Amino acid sequence: MSTSLLPTWLQQFYADWGPGIRVLLAIVAALIARAILQFMIRRIVKGVSKQVRKDGDESPLAQARLLQRTKTIGSVLGNLATWGLTFTVLSVALTEIGVSAGAIVAGAGILGAGLGFGAQSLIKDLISGLFIVFEDQYGVGDSVDLGQASGVVESVGLRVTTVRDIEGTIWFVRNGEILRVGNQSQGWSRVVIDVALDYKADVIFAQDVMRKTALETAKKNPKLVIDEPEVWGINVLNGDQVVVRLVQKTKPETKDQLARELRLNLKTAFDKNKVKLASGTTAIYLNQTNR
C-alpha cells in the first residue's frame, strides 16, 4: 500500500504499528470469513433436515440416519473451516514478526510428524470415521456385522461407533479397528428359510406347498415384500433328509417380522397337508439274517 499521500504522522504511525495492524486485519477478515462459512453450513444442514422431516416416505430410522450424517458432515466442515482460517492467521502473524514461510512449513511438518507418532490410533480412528460418514457405509438403525460386534447401530461418531447386540449389550467399537463391515440394511434384504424334509417325503408336493404359502403370505403383507417368493429347490441331500430352500426379498427393516410370519404359515401348511419334516435323528437300518 502506498503511503506517500498520507500525512507524516499517519505514515509514522503505520510504520510503527503496521505489522500489528495487518495481523489485526487478518484476524478480522478470518472472523468474518468464518461467520459466513458457518452460516452457510448451518443453512445447508437446516435445509436438508427440514426436507427429511417433510418426506413422509422415509422411515423414522432412515430419517435419523440421514439427519445424523448431515449434522456430522456439517460439523466436520465447520471444524475444517475454523482450523484452516486459524492456521492462515497464525501464518500471517508469524510472517509479520519475521518468521519465514519456509520455517512455518517446516515447523508444521515437524509438529505434524510428532502428533502422528504420538496419536496414531486417534488419527486412524478419526480418518476411518470420516470415510464411514462420507461413504455412508452404515448409519443409525442399520443391522451390521463389524467383526468385533454385531447388532443394530445406535450412533456413528468420528472416533467410535456404538452397536447394541441382540442381548441388549452396548458395544463401543473404535472406527480405526473396523476392518470389514457387513451391512444387512442397505437397499433390500432377503429372508432365507431352509426346510428339512424327511427323506421319503414327496419333494415336488412339498415345494408346491411352500410356494403357495409364501405367495399367500406376500399377498397379505404387500408392504413388507419385494418381488415374489422363490423356491430354489433342493439345497442339501443326504441319507437322512432333503433340505429345500425358500427365499423372499424384503425391506431391511421388516426382515425378521416377515421371516417369523412365514415360518408360522409354513408350519401350519405342512401340518394341514401332512408334509413330514425330518426328525433330526439318524436312522440306522440293520439287515438281520436268521441262521
VENDA-V523610 format. One line per field, one symbol per residue. phi: phi as a letter, one per 30 degrees, with the letter a starting at -180 (. if undefined). psi: psi as a letter, one per 30 degrees, with the letter a starting at -180 (. if undefined). burial: I if it has 16 or more other ideal C-beta (glycine too) atoms within 10 Angstrom, else O. Layout:
phi->???
psi->???
burial->???
This chain:
phi->.dcdddedddddddddceeddddddddddddddddddddddddddddddddddddddddeddddddddddddddddddddddddddddddddddddcjddddddddddddddddddddbddddddddddddddddhdaadjdcbbcidablcdcabcdcbccbcdddjddcccdddcdcbbcccbcibbbdcbccdcdecddddddddddddddddddddbddccbicdbcdjdcbbbdcabccccbbdadedcddddddddddddddddddchddcddiccdccccccdc
psi->kkgfflleeeeeeeeegeeeeeeeeeeeeeeeeeeeeeeeeeeeeeeeeeeeffjffkleeeeeeeeeeeeeeeeeeeeeeeeeeeeeeeeeeeefggkleeeeeeeeeeeeeeeeefheeeeeeeeeeeeeeefhelakfkjljgdelkakkfljlfekkkkkaffgkkkjkkeffjflkjjggkdllkkjkkjjlkegljeeeeeeeeeeeeeeeeefiffflklllkjfakekkafeljkkkkkkklkefgeeeeeeeeeeeeeeeeeeghkklkfflkkkkkjkkk.
burial->OOOOOOOOOOOOOOOOOOOOOIIOOIOOOIOOOIOOIOOOIOOOIOOIIOOIOOOOOOOOIIIIIIIIIIOIIIOIIIOOIOOOIOOOIOIIIIIOOOOOOOOOOOOOOOOOOOOOOOOOOOOOIIOIIOOIIOOOIIIIIIIIOIOOIOIIIOOIIIOIIIIOOOOOOOIOIIIIOIOOOOIOIOOOIOIOIOIIIIOOIOIOOIIOIIOOIIOOIIOOOOOIIOOOIOIOOOOOOOOOIIOIIIIIIIIIIIIOOIIOIIOOIIOOIIOOOOIOIIOOOOOOOOOOOOO
